[in-house]
Structure formats: C-alpha cells, structure tokens
C-alpha cells in the first residue's frame, strides 16, 4: 500500500480573494474620481462664467465708447466724432462676421416712439426687449441673419444744439460661436489636466497601498517558508502599527501552540518510558511461563502477568484521562450546573468496597450537615455516616435542588474526586480513616478528602502534581502508584475553573487533606459578568 496523500491546506473562499489592496483601491479610486469630476464641473461653470463676463465686458466697453463719441456738430445736430470709427474697427477686428455695432438717435418728445436716425452700423439688428428702457445696460440673446448672437443695448438722453432732447441707442452684437469655441478649448484643457491628475493620483494610491502592504506579503512568504517546521514567532519589524496587534496575537497563538507541542512531546516521552517497564516485565514473565514445566508455577507466573496487565491497563486509562484533561475546553463546550455534593457521594459509594477490603473507615459528611463557615474545622470520625455499602446502594435518592451547585462537567469532577479518594485508599494504612465532605466557604464550593496516612511534606506538595512524580515514602511523604492521579485531578479541576490544594490533616493529626475548590454557581458568574 502506498503512503496516504498529504492533505492540502484549506483554500481561502472566493470572497476572501477580494483583498485589502482591492478594497482600498475600490474605495479610494471611485471617491477620488468623483471628487475630481465634481471639481471639474465646478471649474467648468466658473470658466464659462468668466468667459461670458470677459466677452460681455469687451462689448460693454465698446458700446460705452461709442456712446461717448456721440456729440453736437457745428450745425447743432447730433453726430459721431472720429473716435467712433476706431472703436468699430477695434471691436470688429478678428471676426467681423460675428460682431456688429449700431448707433441710432431718435427725438424724445414724449409723444410715442419716433423714427430713428442711423448714425453707425446696421439698421436690422434685433431691438432690445424694452426699447423704452434707459440707464443700465440691457443684455439679451437673439438671432441675427440666422445666427445666434449676444446683444447689448445702451440708451441715454442727449440734447442737440437747439436744446431738443434725443434718445441715443447704442447696440452691440456678437455671435456665440467664438464663445462656444473658447469654452470648448478651455474644457479640453481642463479635461486633459484632470486626466493627468487622475492618472497621477491612481498611481500614487496604488504605490502607497502596495508599499503599505509589503510587510504583509513578507509575513506571508515567511509563514509559507516555514511549512513543515516548528512554529516560530513572526518578525514584527516593519509591520504597520494597525497590523501589529494581529501579528502580536498570532505570535501569542504560536507560543501557546509551542507550549502544547512541548507538553505533548514530554507526555509521549513519559508515557513511553512508563509503559516500557511493564511490557519488559510481562515479556520476561511470558518467557518464564513458556519454559516452566510445573503447572502450579506456571499459574503463579500467569497470575503475576495478569496483575501486571491490570496495572498497565490502569496506567493506560490514566494516560488517556491526563491527555483529555490537558486539553482546553472549546468555545462551544457549555457547562451545566451540577451538584458537587451528589457527585462526591457517588464517588464514596463507588469506593466503599475497596476501602472495606483494606479495613479502612471511609466516611461521608453530607454538605447539608456542614455549616458554611465550618468546612475547615476538624472532621470527627465518630460523626461520619458509616453505613454499610449495601444499604447506601439500595437507598433511593429523591430529586432535589443542588446542595452545592457548580458550573462544571459532572464526569470530569467524578474523575477528580475518584483519583483523590483512590490515592487516599492506596496510601492510608490498614485500619485507617478517610473522610469525604462537601461544603461552601467564602463563595467557593469545596470537596475535601481527609486521611490519616503518612501525608506529604509541605515543601514537596507542588512536586507531586507533576507527571510521574513520586514522593519518597518515609520522611513525612508518600509515594504514588503511577504518578498520574494527582496530575489528572489538578488538570481536570483547572479545566473546570477550579484547583486542587493539598494541606495538613485538620486538628494537627498526621495525614493529608486534599481539597477540590470550584467557583460556586451564581456567585462567580455575576462577578465575571
């Protein structure tokens, strides 16, 4: 059979391909183009207004110059002086087909409109919309000889040599084509200028985004180059300040993962070391049994192998429990409210027979019988509820509210207390006393396992929680059967938000008190929120 194919890393979904660069460019470029378009529209309006104002001002200057050129001749009549021809020449220069000047006078006798007398220009120019108006310039658009023109009319009152009043009308006409051409040329220049600006802005934005994202591409190459290697923290040199928290969080995750890998490596090394010895012993015993001729001796060897297998089975179960307890609970592992008092009672019931086999007094004090501030008081053996196991197992347990409610996993708490009670049974001498009781102190749920065995020296209590750590018997200390019981108990306790604490037996007597501490449901929940 061939080797299984190496699984491919998960690919990013299609939506994730719309990366930061595309998002920034999608947001920035349209916005910049819209701003430039709005600015160009404003510039075009201002340019059109300025162009119209410039052309209108030229027409107004020429019309006022003609208006000033009207004066009284030697015979007392109104006529134009020599400057009028110069004004007309200057005004119509360049494109005379689009420019016209007109000067006419009419008597102002107050009896209605009079026949005008033409002094200069064409008589067929469109009249102003308000012929009777005078004073301010009159601007209007009209059509002259089939072409659109911009018109200006100035009217003023002037007296001749005999003192008769006359209405002087000066008109200026200019085709709109030069204005449209000037506006088109200015618009083309503005569009070219704005196009250059758009190209420059797009290039600068693209270069800026690319330059800003360069550290991320470096990090991606660095991560891909480490494929198959031990995880290492990412180099934060040159990382933008906005991305630094993400890289820091990744480095924290890498450090946590390295700790997990180191713990697993150490666990595998310890497990292989501990399993190697019983396997070697059983191999030797099997060889002896094969060579043995005496059936009695063979049976004795087989019994020894069975005992060794039992110890190996328990070691394997404890290794699996320790591996599970070392895992962190997932975000979806919701913990229900369980009764620590009921769980401890079940553990006591399960260990009554092993304790009776060693003639030990395994007692139980219900949480309902313990005062809230009295859990630290010495346990009196005569107050223990020492009931035969057959009576306890047959006694029905009516449903009732939890006596000591905690947020935890019931099987894991059962494993914690089972390891503590088993450890007490193993190390308490024949005829000794073991007391289990549950109570509440300072808002914490506590389950105590108290025995009168050899105890553990205060300076070595933290050591016995290590994996495969065994205290030396004698010297005020006790050994452990596999070195995993207390490690499993503490791991499960911490997994559920609590801890296991070792102390001296109450009352100054020899022995050990192992206390499981857990947050009481309803007390630490509100504080955490």
C-alpha positions in Angstrom: 0.0 0.0 0.0 1.3 3.5 -0.8 1.6 6.3 1.6 -1.5 8.4 2.1 -1.6 11.6 0.2 -0.7 14.7 2.2 -3.7 16.8 2.8 -3.8 20.1 1.0 -4.1 23.2 3.2 -7.5 24.8 3.1 -8.0 27.3 0.4 -9.4 30.7 1.0 -13.0 31.1 -0.1 -13.8 33.1 -3.3 -15.0 36.1 -1.3 -11.7 36.3 0.6 -9.8 36.9 -2.7 -11.2 40.5 -2.6 -8.2 41.5 -0.6 -7.1 44.7 1.3 -5.5 46.2 -1.8 -8.6 45.7 -4.0 -10.8 47.0 -1.2 -8.7 50.1 -0.7 -8.5 50.8 -4.4 -12.2 50.2 -4.8 -12.9 52.7 -2.1 -10.3 55.3 -2.9 -10.3 55.4 -6.7 -14.0 56.0 -7.3 -14.1 58.5 -4.5 -11.1 60.4 -5.9 -12.6 60.3 -9.4 -16.0 61.6 -8.1 -14.2 64.4 -6.3 -12.2 65.3 -9.5 -15.4 65.2 -11.6 -17.2 67.4 -9.2 -14.2 69.8 -9.1 -14.0 69.8 -12.9 -17.8 70.6 -13.2 -17.3 73.5 -10.8 -14.3 74.7 -12.7 -16.2 74.5 -16.0 -19.0 76.5 -14.6 -16.6 79.1 -13.3 -14.7 79.1 -16.6 -18.0 79.6 -18.6 -19.0 82.5 -16.3 -15.5 84.1 -16.6 -15.6 83.7 -20.4 -19.0 85.2 -20.7 -18.0 88.0 -18.4 -14.9 88.7 -20.5 -16.8 88.8 -23.7 -19.6 90.9 -22.2 -17.1 93.4 -20.8 -15.5 93.8 -24.2 -18.9 94.5 -25.7 -19.8 96.9 -22.9 -16.5 98.8 -23.2 -17.1 99.3 -27.0 -20.7 100.3 -26.5 -19.8 102.9 -23.9 -17.0 104.2 -26.1 -19.5 104.7 -28.9 -21.9 106.3 -26.5 -19.3 108.8 -25.5 -18.5 109.5 -29.2 -21.9 111.0 -29.8 -21.8 114.8 -29.6 -23.1 118.1 -31.1 -21.8 119.1 -34.5 -21.1 122.7 -35.7 -24.7 122.9 -37.1 -26.1 121.9 -33.7 -27.1 118.4 -34.8 -26.0 115.1 -33.1 -23.2 113.2 -34.8 -20.3 110.8 -34.2 -16.8 112.0 -33.8 -13.7 110.5 -35.3 -13.2 108.0 -32.4 -16.3 106.0 -33.4 -14.6 104.6 -36.5 -11.6 103.5 -34.4 -13.9 101.9 -31.8 -15.8 100.0 -34.5 -12.5 98.8 -36.1 -11.1 97.5 -32.8 -14.3 95.8 -31.9 -14.9 94.0 -35.2 -11.3 93.0 -35.7 -10.5 89.3 -35.9 -14.0 88.1 -36.8 -16.2 90.9 -38.2 -18.8 88.4 -39.4 -19.7 87.7 -35.7 -19.6 91.3 -34.4 -21.8 94.3 -35.2 -22.2 97.8 -33.7 -25.2 100.0 -34.1 -25.8 103.7 -33.1 -29.1 105.4 -33.7 -30.8 108.5 -32.4 -34.5 109.4 -32.1 -36.2 112.5 -30.9 -37.6 112.3 -27.4 -40.7 114.5 -27.4 -42.8 112.3 -25.1 -45.4 111.6 -27.9 -44.5 108.0 -28.5 -41.8 106.2 -30.4 -40.2 108.3 -33.2 -38.4 107.3 -36.3 -34.7 106.6 -35.6 -31.9 108.1 -37.5 -29.0 105.7 -38.0 -25.6 107.1 -37.3 -23.5 103.9 -37.5 -23.9 100.2 -38.3 -26.7 98.1 -39.5 -30.3 99.1 -39.1 -31.6 95.5 -38.9 -30.1 94.5 -35.5 -32.7 92.9 -33.2 -34.1 95.7 -31.0 -33.9 95.3 -27.2 -36.9 93.8 -25.4 -37.5 97.1 -23.6 -37.0 99.8 -26.1 -38.1 102.5 -23.6 -35.5 101.5 -21.0 -32.6 103.8 -20.3 -29.7 103.9 -18.0 -28.5 100.3 -17.2 -27.2 98.0 -20.0 -29.7 95.6 -21.4 -28.4 92.1 -22.2 -30.3 89.7 -24.3 -29.9 86.8 -26.6 -31.4 86.8 -30.1 -30.9 85.7 -33.7 -29.3 87.8 -36.4 -29.2 86.7 -40.0 -29.7 83.0 -38.9 -27.1 83.0 -36.3 -27.3 83.2 -32.5 -26.0 86.4 -31.1 -25.4 88.0 -27.8 -26.9 91.5 -27.7 -26.2 94.6 -25.7 -28.3 97.8 -25.7 -27.4 101.2 -24.1 -29.9 104.0 -24.1 -29.2 107.5 -23.0 -30.7 111.0 -23.4 -28.8 113.8 -25.1 -29.8 117.4 -26.2 -28.7 118.9 -29.5 -27.5 122.5 -30.1 -31.1 123.8 -30.1 -31.8 122.1 -26.7 -34.1 119.4 -28.1 -33.9 116.0 -26.3 -32.8 112.9 -28.2 -32.7 109.2 -27.3 -29.3 107.8 -28.2 -29.4 104.0 -28.7 -26.1 102.1 -28.9 -26.3 98.3 -29.7 -23.5 95.7 -29.9 -24.0 92.2 -31.3 -21.6 89.3 -31.1 -22.0 85.8 -32.3 -22.0 83.0 -29.7 -19.7 80.7 -31.8 -16.4 82.3 -30.6 -17.6 82.0 -27.1 -18.5 78.3 -27.6 -15.2 77.6 -29.2 -13.4 79.3 -26.3 -15.4 77.3 -23.8 -14.7 74.0 -25.7 -10.9 74.8 -25.8 -10.9 75.6 -22.1 -12.9 72.4 -21.4 -10.4 70.3 -23.3 -7.6 71.8 -21.4 -9.4 71.2 -18.1 -10.1 67.6 -19.0 -6.5 66.9 -20.0 -5.3 68.5 -16.8 -7.8 66.4 -14.7 -6.9 63.2 -16.6 -3.2 63.8 -15.8 -4.3 64.4 -12.2 -6.4 61.2 -12.1 -3.5 59.1 -13.5 -1.1 60.6 -11.0 -3.5 60.0 -8.1 -4.2 56.4 -9.2 -0.5 55.6 -9.5 0.3 57.2 -6.1 -2.6 55.4 -4.4 -1.6 52.1 -5.9 2.0 52.6 -5.0 1.0 53.7 -1.5 -1.2 50.7 -0.9 1.4 48.3 -2.4 4.1 49.8 -0.2 1.9 49.7 2.9 1.0 46.0 2.3 4.6 44.9 1.6 5.2 43.8 5.2 2.1 41.6 5.0 3.4 39.9 1.8 6.7 39.4 3.6 4.9 37.8 6.5 3.0 35.6 4.1 6.3 34.4 2.5 7.8 33.9 5.9 4.9 31.7 7.0 4.8 29.7 3.8 8.6 29.1 4.0 8.1 27.6 7.5 5.7 24.9 6.3 6.6 21.6 7.9 8.8 23.3 10.5 8.3 24.0 14.2 6.2 27.2 14.7 8.2 30.3 15.4 7.0 33.8 16.3 6.7 36.2 13.3 9.1 39.1 12.9 7.3 42.3 13.6 10.0 44.5 12.1 8.4 47.0 9.6 4.8 45.8 10.3 2.3 48.7 10.2 1.0 49.9 13.5 -2.5 48.9 12.5 -1.5 45.3 11.8 0.9 44.9 14.8 -1.9 43.8 17.1 -2.9 41.0 14.7 0.8 39.8 14.4 1.1 40.0 18.2 -2.0 37.9 18.6 -0.6 35.4 16.1 2.7 35.2 18.0 0.8 34.6 21.2 -1.1 31.8 19.5 2.2 30.4 18.2 3.7 30.5 21.7 0.7 28.7 23.1 0.9 26.1 20.3 4.6 25.6 21.0 3.8 25.0 24.7 1.2 22.5 23.7 3.6 20.7 21.4 6.3 20.7 24.1 3.8 19.3 26.6 2.7 16.6 24.1 6.3 15.7 23.4 7.0 15.4 27.1 3.8 13.4 27.6 4.7 10.9 24.9 8.2 10.6 26.3 6.9 10.0 29.8 4.2 7.6 28.6 6.6 5.5 26.5 9.0 5.4 29.4 6.4 4.2 31.9 4.9 1.6 29.5 8.3 0.2 28.6 8.9 -1.2 32.0 5.7 -3.3 32.5 6.0 -4.5 28.9 9.5 -5.7 29.6 8.4 -7.4 32.8 5.5 -9.2 31.1 7.8 -10.3 28.3 10.1 -11.8 30.8 7.2 -13.4 32.7 5.9 -14.9 29.4 9.3 -16.4 28.7 9.4 -17.9 32.1 5.9 -19.4 31.7 6.9 -20.9 28.4 9.9 -22.7 30.0 8.0 -23.7 33.2 7.1 -27.4 33.5 5.4 -27.2 36.8 1.7 -26.3 36.3 1.5 -24.6 39.7 4.5 -22.4 39.0 3.0 -21.6 35.6 -0.2 -20.5 37.1 1.7 -18.3 39.6 3.5 -16.7 36.7 0.3 -16.2 34.8 -1.3 -14.5 37.9 1.7 -12.2 38.1 1.2 -11.4 34.4 -2.5 -10.6 35.0 -1.6 -8.3 37.8 1.0 -6.5 35.6 -1.6 -6.3 32.8 -4.1 -4.7 35.3 -1.5 -2.2 36.4 -0.7 -1.4 32.7 -4.4 -1.1 31.9 -4.9 1.4 34.7 -1.8 3.3 33.6 -3.2 3.5 30.0 -6.5 4.7 31.3 -4.8 7.4 33.3 -2.7 8.4 30.4 -5.8 8.9 28.3 -7.5 10.8 31.1 -4.5 13.0 31.5 -4.4 13.7 27.8 -8.1 14.7 27.8 -7.7 16.8 30.9 -4.8 18.7 29.4 -6.9 19.9 26.5 -8.5 23.3 26.8 -12.3 23.3 26.6 -13.7 24.6 23.4 -15.8 27.7 23.0 -18.9 25.5 22.4 -18.4 23.3 25.4 -21.2 24.8 27.5 -21.1 23.5 31.1 -24.3 22.8 33.0 -24.9 23.3 36.7 -24.2 20.1 38.6 -24.3 19.2 42.3 -20.8 18.7 43.7 -22.3 17.2 46.8 -24.1 14.4 44.8 -21.0 13.7 42.7 -18.9 13.3 45.8 -21.5 11.0 47.4 -21.4 8.8 44.2 -17.6 8.6 44.4 -17.8 7.5 48.1 -20.3 4.8 47.2 -18.1 3.5 44.4 -15.0 3.2 46.7 -16.7 1.7 49.7 -15.7 -1.9 48.7 -12.0 -1.1 48.1 -11.8 0.7 51.4 -13.5 -2.2 53.2 -11.1 -4.6 51.7 -8.3 -2.7 53.5 -10.4 -2.5 56.6 -10.4 1.3 56.2 -13.2 3.6 57.6 -14.4 5.6 54.5 -16.8 8.2 55.9 -19.1 10.7 54.3 -20.3 14.0 55.6 -23.2 15.5 53.6 -23.0 19.2 52.7 -26.4 19.7 54.3 -24.8 18.8 57.6 -21.8 21.1 57.3 -22.1 24.8 58.2 -21.0 27.2 55.6 -18.1 28.5 57.8 -17.3 25.2 59.3 -15.7 23.3 56.3 -12.3 24.0 57.6 -13.0 22.5 61.1 -11.5 19.1 62.0 -13.6 16.2 60.9 -14.6 13.9 63.8 -14.6 10.3 62.8 -17.5 9.5 65.1 -19.7 11.9 63.2 -19.1 10.1 59.9 -22.0 8.5 58.3 -20.6 5.0 58.2 -23.3 3.0 56.6 -22.9 -0.5 55.0 -22.5 -0.2 51.3 -25.5 -2.5 50.5 -27.8 0.0 52.4 -26.3 3.0 50.7 -26.6 1.5 47.2 -30.2 0.4 47.8 -31.3 3.8 49.3 -33.3 5.8 46.7 -32.1 9.3 46.1 -35.1 11.7 45.6 -34.7 14.5 43.2 -33.8 17.8 44.9 -32.2 21.1 44.1 -28.3 21.0 44.0 -26.9 21.3 47.5 -23.6 22.7 46.2 -24.2 23.9 42.6 -21.2 24.5 40.3 -20.7 25.1 36.6 -18.6 22.1 35.6 -18.6 18.7 33.8 -20.0 16.0 36.1 -17.8 13.2 34.6 -14.7 15.2 35.0 -15.5 16.2 38.6 -16.2 12.5 39.2 -12.7 11.7 37.8 -11.1 14.3 40.1 -12.7 13.0 43.3 -12.2 9.4 42.3 -8.4 10.0 41.9 -8.3 11.8 45.2 -10.2 9.0 47.0 -8.2 6.3 45.3 -5.0 8.0 46.2 -6.1 8.2 49.9 -7.1 4.5 49.9 -3.8 3.4 48.4 -1.6 5.4 50.9 -3.7 5.1 54.0 -2.6 2.1 56.1 -4.9 -0.8 57.0 -7.4 0.3 59.7 -7.0 4.0 58.8 -9.7 6.6 58.4 -10.8 8.5 55.3 -13.4 11.3 55.4 -15.0 12.9 52.4 -17.1 16.0 52.9 -18.5 18.8 50.8 -19.4 22.4 51.8 -19.2 26.1 50.9 -16.7 28.6 52.2 -16.4 32.3 51.0 -18.4 31.7 47.9 -16.4 28.7 46.8 -17.6 25.1 46.6 -15.1 22.7 48.3 -14.8 18.9 48.5 -12.3 17.6 51.0 -10.7 14.1 51.1 -9.0 13.7 54.5 -7.0 10.7 55.5 -4.6 9.8 58.4 -1.9 8.3 56.2 1.7 9.4 56.1 0.9 12.7 54.4 3.1 14.8 52.1 5.8 17.2 53.3 4.8 20.9 52.7 7.9 21.5 50.5 7.0 18.6 48.2 3.3 19.2 47.7 3.7 21.1 44.4 6.1 18.4 43.0 3.6 15.5 43.4 1.2 17.2 40.9 3.8 16.7 38.2 3.5 13.7 35.8 5.1 10.5 37.0 6.5 12.3 40.1 6.6 10.1 43.2 7.3 11.2 46.7 9.8 9.1 48.7 8.0 7.0 51.3 9.0 7.8 54.8 10.5 11.2 55.6 7.0 12.5 56.1 6.0 11.8 52.5 4.1 9.2 50.5 4.7 7.7 47.1 2.1 7.3 44.2 1.2 4.2 42.3 1.7 5.6 38.8 2.5 9.3 39.5 -0.6 10.4 37.5 -3.5 10.5 39.9 -2.9 14.0 41.4 -1.8 15.3 38.0 -5.1 14.2 36.5 -7.1 15.6 39.4 -5.5 19.0 39.1 -5.7 19.1 35.3 -9.5 18.3 35.4 -10.0 20.8 38.2 -8.4 23.6 36.4 -10.1 22.7 33.2 -13.4 23.4 35.1 -12.2 26.7 36.6 -11.0 25.3 40.0 -8.0 23.7 41.6 -6.8 21.0 43.9 -4.9 22.1 47.0 -3.0 19.9 49.4 -2.7 20.6 53.1 -2.2 19.0 56.5 -5.0 17.0 58.1 -7.1 19.1 60.4 -6.5 19.1 64.2 -2.7 18.7 63.9 -3.0 14.9 63.2 -0.8 13.1 60.7 -2.3 12.7 57.3 -3.3 14.7 54.2 -6.2 16.9 53.3 -6.8 17.2 49.5 -9.3 19.9 48.7 -11.1 20.4 45.4 -12.1 24.1 45.1 -14.6 25.3 42.4 -16.4 28.6 41.9 -19.9 28.3 43.3 -22.6 28.7 40.6 -24.3 32.1 40.8 -21.5 33.8 42.8 -18.6 34.0 40.5 -20.8 34.1 37.4 -22.2 37.5 38.2 -18.7 38.7 39.2 -17.3 37.6 35.9 -20.0 39.5 34.0 
